[in-house]
Amino acid sequence: MRILTWLQATSDQLHIGNYFGSIKSMLELADKFKDAEIFLFTAVMHTFTWLHDAKQLKKNVINSLKLFIACWADPKRFIIYNPVDIPAHAQLARVFNCLTIMWTMERMHSYKEAMDKGKKWEISVGTFCYPILMAADILLYDTDIVPTGKDQKQHVEYARDMAMKFNNAFGETFKVPEPYIKADVGLIMGIDGRKMSKSYNNYIWLLDDEKTILKRVKQIPTSTQTVEEPKNPDECNVYKICKLFLTPEEDEILRKKYLAGGLSYKDAKEYLYEKIITFVQPIQKKYAEISDKEITDLLERNAKKVNELAQKKIEDVYKKIWFTL
């Protein structure tokens, strides 16, 4: 079995929402499917649709991978690579570009949302063709399972459609992948009550220092209820974030404190702060021990292995569509 996933390169840091919404799920998946090969690529070509600063893009890729490994991800378990080192990604994307009609792409959620917001003149061709490149990323390696969030499921559906369309036209070539959506992963809330996102400036970075984390925690809005009043934990954003770090037993104790009354929001925030610090400190320590060269060497080593697989697939594709004899 082969599992394929990716890590965004939209920033040179990762926040706690990235960990609990994505990285933790990857680690659990690796533990669940112990015999599976797990391919993880950095979405460099996807990020280039909007980030055109070469130095920043490189920094984003290296730092995000250092953080991924610092979050207890074994680089021997995950085959981590950069698609830019694998020519077949762009080659297969070109093939799919020629086989995909405009109407199909115009159904893409992100494209329709951008059009609804009047951003017609801001959308690059690369952004419009984003799902085609993603399909090439997925199908190139005979992927069985693609872990994804509900909001990204459409990308896997596009890949499935393209695989079946090509197979019907040119013969069995691509494996049709299945999406893997972890049911209990909901939205990870930011300090303002919305989804934690760099765009909303409501995040807590995994590399934030203690002073910054304390400041961010203090910024979480709370109700005007008095200390003595019972409180509904499910309506409190301090609790929603804190729950991410709790064992079931700790969660039960905290909920009872909310419901019983006598818990101040100040105490709740101090408890959250302590939990975050306890969580990020080992990550920060391990991150500091990983050099940039270790990451570039890792990408270089894995590129050789991955390129062999990709080259075989693109050669098969080229023969079937008569690009090569």
C-alpha positions as CSV (number, residue, x, y, z in Angstrom):
1,M,0.0,0.0,0.0
2,R,1.2,3.5,-0.8
3,I,-0.1,6.6,1.0
4,L,0.7,10.1,-0.4
5,T,0.4,13.4,1.4
6,W,2.0,16.8,1.3
7,L,3.2,19.7,3.4
8,Q,2.3,23.3,2.5
9,A,5.1,25.8,2.1
10,T,3.0,28.9,2.7
11,S,5.1,30.1,5.7
12,D,8.5,29.5,7.3
13,Q,6.6,28.4,10.5
14,L,3.8,26.0,11.4
15,H,1.2,26.8,14.0
16,I,-0.6,24.6,16.5
17,G,-3.5,24.3,14.1
18,N,-1.2,22.8,11.5
19,Y,0.0,20.2,14.0
20,F,-3.4,19.1,15.3
21,G,-5.2,19.5,12.0
22,S,-2.6,17.9,9.8
23,I,0.7,16.6,11.2
24,K,-0.9,14.6,14.1
25,S,-3.2,12.9,11.6
26,M,-0.2,12.0,9.4
27,L,1.6,10.5,12.4
28,E,-1.5,8.5,13.4
29,L,-2.0,7.3,9.8
30,A,1.7,6.1,9.7
31,D,1.1,4.2,13.0
32,K,-2.2,2.7,11.7
33,F,-0.8,1.5,8.4
34,K,2.6,0.2,9.6
35,D,3.5,-1.6,6.4
36,A,2.5,1.2,4.0
37,E,5.0,3.4,2.1
38,I,4.2,7.0,2.9
39,F,5.3,9.6,0.4
40,L,5.3,13.2,1.6
41,F,6.1,16.1,-0.8
42,T,6.6,19.7,-0.2
43,A,4.0,21.7,-2.2
44,V,6.6,24.1,-3.7
45,M,5.1,24.4,-7.2
46,H,1.7,25.0,-5.7
47,T,3.1,27.7,-3.4
48,F,4.8,29.4,-6.4
49,T,1.3,30.3,-7.7
50,W,1.4,33.2,-5.4
51,L,4.8,33.4,-3.6
52,H,7.4,34.7,-6.1
53,D,10.2,35.4,-3.6
54,A,12.9,32.7,-4.1
55,K,14.7,33.2,-0.8
56,Q,11.4,33.1,1.2
57,L,10.2,30.0,-0.7
58,K,13.4,28.2,0.1
59,K,13.2,29.2,3.8
60,N,9.6,28.1,4.0
61,V,10.4,24.7,2.6
62,I,13.4,24.0,4.8
63,N,11.8,25.4,8.0
64,S,8.5,23.6,7.6
65,L,10.3,20.3,7.0
66,K,12.5,20.8,10.0
67,L,9.4,21.5,12.1
68,F,7.6,18.4,10.6
69,I,10.5,16.2,11.7
70,A,10.7,18.0,15.1
71,C,7.1,17.0,15.7
72,W,8.2,13.4,16.1
73,A,7.9,12.5,12.4
74,D,10.6,9.9,11.5
75,P,12.3,10.9,8.2
76,K,12.9,7.2,7.6
77,R,9.2,6.4,7.8
78,F,8.2,9.3,5.6
79,I,9.7,9.5,2.1
80,I,10.1,13.3,2.0
81,Y,10.9,14.9,-1.4
82,N,10.6,18.0,-3.5
83,P,8.6,17.6,-6.7
84,V,10.7,20.2,-8.3
85,D,13.5,17.6,-8.3
86,I,11.2,15.2,-10.2
87,P,10.6,16.4,-13.8
88,A,7.7,13.9,-14.3
89,H,5.4,16.0,-12.1
90,A,5.4,18.9,-14.6
91,Q,5.4,16.5,-17.5
92,L,2.3,14.6,-16.3
93,A,0.6,17.9,-15.4
94,R,1.1,19.0,-19.0
95,V,-0.6,15.8,-20.3
96,F,-3.5,16.3,-17.9
97,N,-3.8,20.0,-19.0
98,C,-4.4,18.8,-22.5
99,L,-7.0,16.3,-21.5
100,T,-9.0,18.5,-19.1
101,I,-11.7,20.8,-20.4
102,M,-12.2,24.3,-19.1
103,W,-15.7,23.6,-17.7
104,T,-14.2,21.0,-15.4
105,M,-11.7,23.5,-13.9
106,E,-14.4,26.2,-13.6
107,R,-16.2,23.9,-11.1
108,M,-13.2,24.1,-8.7
109,H,-14.3,25.6,-5.3
110,S,-11.4,28.0,-4.9
111,Y,-11.9,29.3,-8.4
112,K,-15.6,29.9,-8.0
113,E,-15.0,31.6,-4.6
114,A,-12.4,33.9,-6.1
115,M,-14.7,34.8,-9.0
116,D,-17.6,35.5,-6.6
117,K,-15.2,37.9,-4.7
118,G,-14.4,39.8,-7.9
119,K,-10.8,38.5,-8.1
120,K,-10.9,37.6,-11.8
121,W,-7.8,39.8,-12.5
122,E,-5.8,38.3,-9.7
123,I,-6.0,34.6,-10.5
124,S,-2.9,33.2,-12.3
125,V,-3.1,30.4,-14.8
126,G,-1.1,28.4,-12.3
127,T,-3.8,28.9,-9.7
128,F,-6.5,27.9,-12.1
129,C,-4.6,24.7,-13.0
130,Y,-3.7,23.9,-9.4
131,P,-5.9,20.8,-9.2
132,I,-4.4,19.4,-12.4
133,L,-0.9,19.6,-10.9
134,M,-2.2,18.1,-7.7
135,A,-3.7,15.2,-9.7
136,A,-0.3,14.6,-11.3
137,D,1.4,14.7,-7.9
138,I,-1.0,12.0,-6.6
139,L,-1.3,9.7,-9.7
140,L,2.4,9.6,-10.6
141,Y,3.1,7.1,-7.8
142,D,0.2,4.6,-7.9
143,T,-1.2,6.1,-4.7
144,D,-3.8,4.0,-2.8
145,I,-4.8,6.5,-0.1
146,V,-4.7,10.3,0.1
147,P,-5.3,11.7,3.6
148,T,-7.1,15.0,3.3
149,G,-9.5,17.4,5.0
150,K,-13.1,17.8,3.9
151,D,-12.2,21.1,2.3
152,Q,-9.5,19.4,0.1
153,K,-11.5,16.4,-0.9
154,Q,-12.3,17.9,-4.3
155,H,-8.6,17.6,-5.2
156,V,-8.7,13.9,-4.7
157,E,-12.0,13.7,-6.7
158,Y,-10.3,15.5,-9.6
159,A,-7.4,13.1,-9.5
160,R,-9.8,10.1,-9.5
161,D,-11.7,11.6,-12.5
162,M,-8.4,12.2,-14.4
163,A,-7.1,8.7,-13.7
164,M,-10.4,7.1,-15.0
165,K,-10.5,9.4,-18.0
166,F,-6.9,8.5,-19.0
167,N,-7.4,4.8,-18.4
168,N,-10.6,4.7,-20.5
169,A,-8.8,6.4,-23.4
170,F,-5.4,4.8,-23.3
171,G,-5.7,1.7,-21.3
172,E,-5.0,0.9,-17.6
173,T,-2.3,3.2,-16.4
174,F,-3.2,4.9,-13.2
175,K,-4.4,3.5,-9.9
176,V,-7.6,5.3,-8.8
177,P,-6.8,6.7,-5.3
178,E,-9.2,6.8,-2.3
179,P,-9.5,9.8,0.0
180,Y,-8.9,9.3,3.7
181,I,-10.8,11.8,5.9
182,K,-10.4,11.5,9.6
183,A,-13.9,12.0,11.0
184,D,-13.0,13.5,14.3
185,V,-10.7,16.2,13.0
186,G,-12.7,19.4,13.1
187,L,-11.7,23.0,12.7
188,I,-8.8,24.1,14.9
189,M,-9.9,27.4,16.4
190,G,-7.7,30.4,16.5
191,I,-7.5,32.9,19.4
192,D,-10.4,34.9,17.8
193,G,-12.8,32.0,17.5
194,R,-12.4,31.6,13.8
195,K,-10.4,28.8,12.1
196,M,-6.7,29.1,13.0
197,S,-5.1,30.6,10.0
198,K,-2.1,32.8,9.0
199,S,-4.6,34.9,7.0
200,Y,-6.6,35.8,10.1
201,N,-3.5,36.5,12.3
202,N,-5.1,34.3,15.0
203,Y,-2.5,31.6,15.3
204,I,0.1,30.5,17.8
205,W,3.3,29.4,16.1
206,L,5.1,26.3,17.3
207,L,8.3,28.3,17.6
208,D,6.8,31.3,19.5
209,D,8.7,32.2,22.7
210,E,7.0,32.1,26.1
211,K,6.3,35.9,26.1
212,T,4.6,35.8,22.7
213,I,2.5,32.8,23.6
214,L,1.4,34.4,26.9
215,K,0.4,37.5,25.0
216,R,-1.6,35.5,22.4
217,V,-3.4,33.5,25.1
218,K,-4.4,36.7,26.9
219,Q,-5.9,38.0,23.7
220,I,-8.5,35.2,23.6
221,P,-11.9,36.9,24.1
222,T,-14.2,35.6,26.9
223,S,-17.7,36.3,28.1
224,T,-18.6,38.7,30.9
225,Q,-19.7,35.9,33.3
226,T,-18.4,36.2,36.9
227,V,-16.0,33.8,38.5
228,E,-18.8,32.2,40.5
229,E,-21.2,31.5,37.6
230,P,-21.2,28.1,35.9
231,K,-19.9,28.3,32.4
232,N,-20.5,26.2,29.3
233,P,-17.0,25.0,28.2
234,D,-18.2,24.4,24.6
235,E,-18.9,28.1,24.2
236,C,-15.5,29.1,25.5
237,N,-12.7,29.5,23.0
238,V,-10.1,29.1,25.8
239,Y,-11.5,25.6,26.5
240,K,-11.7,24.7,22.8
241,I,-8.0,25.4,22.3
242,C,-7.0,23.9,25.6
243,K,-8.8,20.6,24.8
244,L,-6.3,19.9,22.1
245,F,-3.6,19.3,24.7
246,L,-5.6,17.4,27.2
247,T,-5.9,13.7,28.0
248,P,-9.5,12.4,28.4
249,E,-9.1,12.5,32.1
250,E,-7.7,16.1,32.1
251,D,-10.6,17.1,29.8
252,E,-13.2,15.7,32.2
253,I,-11.7,17.5,35.2
254,L,-11.6,20.8,33.3
255,R,-15.2,20.5,32.1
256,K,-16.4,19.9,35.6
257,K,-14.6,23.0,36.8
258,Y,-16.4,25.1,34.1
259,L,-19.8,23.6,34.9
260,A,-19.4,23.9,38.6
261,G,-18.6,27.6,38.7
262,G,-15.7,29.1,40.6
263,L,-13.3,29.0,37.6
264,S,-12.0,32.4,36.5
265,Y,-11.1,33.0,32.8
266,K,-7.7,34.2,34.1
267,D,-7.1,30.7,35.7
268,A,-8.3,29.0,32.5
269,K,-5.9,31.0,30.4
270,E,-3.0,30.3,32.7
271,Y,-3.8,26.6,32.5
272,L,-3.9,26.8,28.7
273,Y,-0.6,28.8,28.6
274,E,1.1,26.1,30.7
275,K,-0.2,23.3,28.4
276,I,1.0,25.1,25.3
277,I,4.5,25.7,26.7
278,T,4.8,22.1,27.8
279,F,3.8,21.0,24.3
280,V,6.0,23.3,22.2
281,Q,9.3,23.2,24.3
282,P,10.3,19.7,23.1
283,I,9.5,20.6,19.5
284,Q,11.5,23.7,19.7
285,K,14.5,21.9,21.2
286,K,14.5,19.2,18.5
287,Y,14.0,21.8,15.8
288,A,17.1,23.7,17.0
289,E,19.1,20.5,16.6
290,I,18.2,20.0,12.9
291,S,20.4,21.8,10.4
292,D,19.4,23.2,7.0
293,K,22.0,20.8,5.4
294,E,20.3,17.8,6.9
295,I,17.1,18.8,5.1
296,T,18.7,19.5,1.8
297,D,20.7,16.2,2.0
298,L,17.4,14.3,2.8
299,L,15.7,15.8,-0.2
300,E,18.6,15.0,-2.5
301,R,18.7,11.4,-1.3
302,N,15.0,10.8,-1.7
303,A,14.9,12.5,-5.0
304,K,16.9,9.7,-6.6
305,K,14.6,7.0,-5.3
306,V,11.4,8.8,-6.1
307,N,12.6,9.9,-9.5
308,E,13.1,6.3,-10.6
309,L,9.4,5.5,-9.8
310,A,8.2,8.7,-11.5
311,Q,10.3,8.2,-14.6
312,K,8.9,4.7,-15.2
313,K,5.3,6.1,-15.0
314,I,5.9,9.0,-17.3
315,E,7.6,6.8,-19.8
316,D,4.6,4.5,-19.8
317,V,2.3,7.5,-20.2
318,Y,4.4,9.0,-23.1
319,K,4.4,5.7,-25.0
320,K,0.6,5.3,-24.7
321,I,-0.1,8.8,-25.9
322,W,2.6,8.5,-28.6
323,F,4.9,11.3,-27.3
324,T,7.7,8.6,-27.6
325,L,7.9,5.6,-29.8
